[in-house]
Amino acid sequence: MKRLIILLAAFNLLAASNISFSQSTESYSVPRLKKAMKIDADWNKKEWSKVKALNITNYMGTVPAFKPEARAKMMYDKENIYVIFIVKDKYVRCITNKINGPVFKDSAVEFFFSPDTAKPLLYFNLETNCGGTALFHYNVIPRRDSKRMTEEEINQVEMAHSLPELTDPEIKDDITWTIEYRIPLSLLEKYSVVTRPGKGVVWKANFYKIAEVSSNPHYITWSKIDKPKPDFHVPQAFGYIKFE
């Protein structure tokens, strides 16, 4: 009887999401970082040179006139996960410099991930504008139970960015920018069970590029989300990140 109740509860959670559980085919292999490295937003440094990049290419909503090119890479070690993004962009604007502010309105990149392999619908979203200001939440079902990390906690994420903190007016010319950060696993464990990365461990995750308020608004995903209206908060559509 107890098992039946659990199964019914899981079914109700999926039904409430208004989207069927996606069997995503997107997967990405995450290598282990062998030695400590400097977080400096350098896409070309040697530690990243042999790491394969994933491409963020699936548009949601209206496809913009200019299509940014966004890629990301990821590594891990015993105590941290590392992410770097590179974006070939245009019409770049960044006016939010308050932690947990609306960074998604600016030219931004986002990493959503579920570190508890037993509960893949519970996830973190780390959203970072091109100026390095972050929003970091932990989301439980339903989403109204989202928990914001404090400013002190978010500052534990070591971050580097290639553009200034603020960019206004909008840069209309071609520009390439990068964001790199290190997330301590101990920080995540304040909010969630964490299946620690190691060979054979698989998390669910998605990577995004966004700019809600610009002359070239867009919503782009790595793992495709099949919804008519842009919405990144769809853990059912996350892809797989496989730790080596």
C-alpha positions in Angstrom: 0.0 0.0 0.0 2.8 2.4 0.9 4.5 1.7 -2.5 1.2 2.5 -4.3 0.8 5.8 -2.5 4.3 6.8 -3.5 3.7 5.9 -7.1 0.4 7.8 -7.2 2.2 10.9 -5.6 4.9 10.7 -8.3 2.2 10.5 -11.0 0.4 13.5 -9.6 3.6 15.6 -9.6 4.2 14.8 -13.3 0.6 15.6 -14.2 0.8 18.9 -12.4 3.7 19.9 -14.6 1.5 19.9 -17.8 4.2 18.1 -19.8 5.0 14.5 -20.3 8.3 13.1 -19.0 10.8 13.6 -21.8 13.1 10.8 -22.8 15.9 13.2 -23.7 18.6 12.0 -26.0 21.0 14.8 -25.1 24.0 13.6 -23.0 27.3 15.1 -22.1 30.4 13.5 -20.5 32.0 15.4 -17.7 35.8 14.6 -17.1 37.5 14.9 -13.7 39.8 17.9 -13.1 43.2 16.5 -12.0 44.7 19.6 -10.4 43.4 22.9 -9.0 42.9 25.6 -11.6 42.4 29.3 -11.6 38.9 30.6 -12.2 39.5 33.4 -14.7 36.9 33.0 -17.6 39.6 31.9 -20.0 38.0 29.5 -22.4 41.3 28.7 -24.0 43.4 27.7 -20.9 44.9 24.3 -20.9 42.6 22.7 -18.4 39.6 23.2 -20.7 41.5 22.5 -24.0 40.7 18.8 -24.1 37.2 19.0 -22.7 34.4 18.6 -25.3 31.9 21.5 -25.5 28.1 21.1 -25.7 26.1 23.4 -28.0 23.1 25.4 -26.9 21.0 25.5 -30.1 17.3 24.8 -29.5 15.1 27.9 -29.6 11.9 28.4 -27.7 9.3 30.9 -28.8 10.1 33.3 -31.6 13.5 32.8 -33.3 15.4 36.1 -33.2 16.9 37.8 -36.2 20.4 37.4 -34.8 21.2 33.9 -33.5 23.8 33.9 -30.7 26.3 31.0 -30.6 26.5 29.6 -27.1 28.6 26.6 -25.8 29.5 25.3 -22.4 32.0 22.8 -20.8 32.0 21.1 -17.5 34.4 19.3 -15.1 34.4 18.1 -11.6 36.7 17.2 -8.7 36.2 15.7 -5.3 34.6 18.8 -3.8 33.4 21.0 -6.7 31.8 21.2 -10.1 33.2 23.6 -12.7 31.3 25.2 -15.6 32.4 27.6 -18.4 30.3 29.2 -21.1 31.4 31.1 -24.2 28.9 33.2 -26.2 29.3 34.8 -29.6 26.7 37.5 -29.1 25.3 40.8 -30.3 22.9 43.3 -28.8 24.4 42.7 -25.4 22.9 44.5 -22.4 23.5 44.0 -18.7 21.9 46.3 -16.0 21.4 44.0 -13.1 24.1 43.9 -10.4 22.0 42.8 -7.4 22.4 39.1 -6.4 19.1 37.2 -7.0 17.9 40.1 -9.2 16.3 39.5 -12.6 19.6 38.6 -14.3 17.6 36.6 -17.0 16.4 39.9 -18.4 20.0 40.7 -19.4 22.3 38.8 -21.7 22.7 35.7 -19.6 23.5 32.0 -19.4 21.9 29.5 -17.1 22.7 26.0 -15.6 19.9 24.0 -14.2 20.8 20.6 -12.6 19.4 17.8 -10.4 22.2 16.4 -8.1 20.0 14.0 -6.2 19.7 11.0 -8.6 16.8 9.6 -6.7 14.8 12.8 -7.2 15.5 14.2 -10.7 12.5 16.6 -10.5 14.2 18.6 -7.7 16.8 20.9 -9.1 19.0 24.0 -8.7 19.0 26.9 -11.2 22.1 29.0 -11.4 21.5 32.0 -13.7 24.3 34.4 -14.4 24.3 37.5 -16.6 27.3 38.5 -18.7 28.5 40.8 -16.0 28.8 38.0 -13.4 25.8 38.7 -11.2 24.1 35.5 -10.2 20.7 34.2 -9.1 20.8 30.8 -7.4 17.7 28.9 -6.3 16.7 25.4 -5.2 13.4 24.2 -6.5 11.1 21.7 -5.0 7.7 20.5 -6.4 5.7 22.6 -6.8 7.8 25.5 -7.9 6.2 27.9 -5.5 8.4 26.2 -2.9 11.6 27.6 -4.5 14.3 28.5 -2.0 16.7 31.4 -2.7 20.2 31.0 -1.6 21.5 33.9 0.5 24.0 36.4 -0.8 26.6 35.0 1.6 26.0 31.5 0.1 26.1 32.6 -3.5 29.4 34.4 -2.8 30.8 30.9 -2.1 30.6 30.3 -5.9 33.9 31.5 -7.3 33.1 33.3 -10.5 34.9 35.1 -13.3 33.5 37.0 -16.3 35.1 38.7 -19.3 32.7 41.7 -19.6 32.2 44.5 -17.1 29.6 44.2 -14.3 27.3 46.6 -16.2 26.8 47.1 -19.9 24.4 49.9 -20.8 23.6 51.1 -23.5 23.4 47.9 -25.4 26.4 46.7 -27.4 25.0 46.2 -30.9 28.3 45.0 -32.5 29.6 41.4 -32.5 31.2 40.4 -29.2 32.4 37.2 -27.5 32.0 36.9 -23.8 32.7 34.1 -21.2 31.5 33.1 -17.7 33.3 30.5 -15.6 32.5 29.3 -12.1 33.3 26.8 -9.4 30.4 25.4 -7.3 31.2 23.7 -4.0 29.3 20.5 -3.5 29.1 21.4 0.2 27.0 24.4 -0.7 24.5 22.3 -2.6 24.3 19.9 0.4 22.8 22.6 2.5 19.6 22.3 0.4 19.6 18.9 -1.2 20.9 15.4 -1.1 23.8 15.3 -3.5 24.8 12.1 -5.3 28.5 13.1 -5.4 30.1 13.0 -8.9 32.3 10.0 -9.7 32.8 7.6 -12.4 29.4 6.3 -13.6 27.3 8.8 -11.8 24.6 10.5 -14.0 22.8 13.8 -13.1 20.0 15.4 -15.1 20.7 19.0 -16.3 20.1 21.6 -18.9 22.1 24.7 -20.1 20.5 27.9 -21.5 21.2 31.2 -23.2 18.7 34.0 -22.6 18.1 37.7 -23.1 14.5 38.7 -22.2 14.9 42.5 -22.4 17.0 43.5 -25.4 16.5 44.5 -29.1 17.1 40.8 -29.9 15.2 38.7 -27.2 15.7 35.0 -27.3 15.4 31.7 -25.3 17.8 28.9 -26.2 18.3 25.4 -24.7 20.7 22.5 -24.9 18.2 19.8 -24.2 15.1 20.6 -26.1 11.9 21.6 -24.3 8.7 21.0 -26.2 6.5 23.8 -25.0 5.0 26.6 -27.1 5.8 29.3 -24.5 9.4 29.8 -23.3 9.9 28.1 -19.9 13.2 26.8 -18.7 11.8 25.3 -15.5 11.0 21.9 -17.0 13.2 19.2 -15.2 11.3 16.5 -17.2 13.2 17.7 -20.3 16.7 17.8 -18.8 19.5 16.0 -20.5 22.0 13.7 -19.0 25.5 14.7 -17.6 27.6 11.6 -17.2 30.7 11.9 -14.9 33.8 10.0 -16.1 
